[in-house]
Amino acid sequence: ANPQTMASLSFSSLVSSATNLSRSVSALAASTDAHLRQLDDEQTDAVDRIVQPPQRATFNSAAQRAEMHNRLTKQALAANAAGDIAEAASLFAQASGLDPRPTT
């Protein structure tokens, strides 16, 4: 084989390899983007469940829910003051589901 043919084959092989590499990188980038979007959705859902818990005690009146909220909030504050952070967080979450307020 003459040197010009060898160079042409080498260049053609190089272009083919570069094209395949470019396709692989594009596929990897698309897969990574999809995975990151899924993680973002999962994280957003987790935050939404904390910040906006489902309404609880829907058969009770708004006044009854507010009363239960206030009772639970007082218990949560007492638990927090006693250093029982897990119990306080649980009580605040319950209270927030009864009568969502910025304070809970």
N, C-alpha and C positions, 0 to 999 in steps of 0.2 A: 504494500500500500504506500502511496506517495504521501509526503508530509502534509500537503494541502487537504487531502481526503481525511487524514487522521485528525487534523485540526477542526475540520468541518464536523466530523463525528463527535469529537470531544465537546465542541460548542453546542451541538444539538443535544447531546446528553446533559450538558450543564443546564441548558434552557429547560429541558424536561424535568430535571431534578428541582430546579428553582420553582417551576410551575407547581409541581407536586407539593413542595414545601409550603408554598403560598396557600394552596388549597387546605393543607393540614392546619396551618396557622389560623386561617379563616374559620374552619370548622371548630377548632379549639376555642377561639374567641366567641363564637356564637354559643357554644355549649357553656362557657364560663358566664356569659351574660345571662343566659337562661337560669343557670344555677343561682346567680346573685339575685335575680328578680324573685326567684322562689324564696330565697332566704329573707329578702326584704319583705315579701308578703307574709311569711311566717312570723317575722319579728313585729310587723305592724299589727297582725292579728293578736299576738301575745300582749302587746301594749294596749290595744283596744279592749281586750278582756279585762285588763286591770283598770284602765281609766273609765271605761263605760261598761260596768258589769250588767248582766241582764236584770231586768226589773224583777224584784222578789215580792212575795205577798200581794200579788195582783188582785186577790179577792178582798183585801182589806181596803178601807177608805184611805185617801191621801193623809188625813189627820192621824189615822192609826199607824200608817207607815212612818210618818214623821215622829210620832211618839216612840215607836220601836227604834227608829234611827237614833233619836236622842239618848235612849237608854243604852243602846250598844256603844254609842260614841263615848258616853261617860265611862262605861266599862273598859273601853279601849284606852282611854286616857289614863285610867287607873293602872291598867296592865303595863302601859308604857312607863309610867312613873315608877312602877315596881321593878322595871328592867326586863319584863317579859315581852320582848319585842315581837316574837312570833305570834303570841296570843293577841297583842295589840293590832298587828297587821291583819290577822284573821277577823277580828271584831270590826275594824275599820272597813274591811272589804264587805262584810255582811251589812253594815250600816249603809254603805254607799249603794248597795243593791236595793235597799228599801226606799231611800229618798236621796238620789244623787245630789251632792252639793260639792262645791270646790273645797270645802274644809275636810271632807272625808275622801 
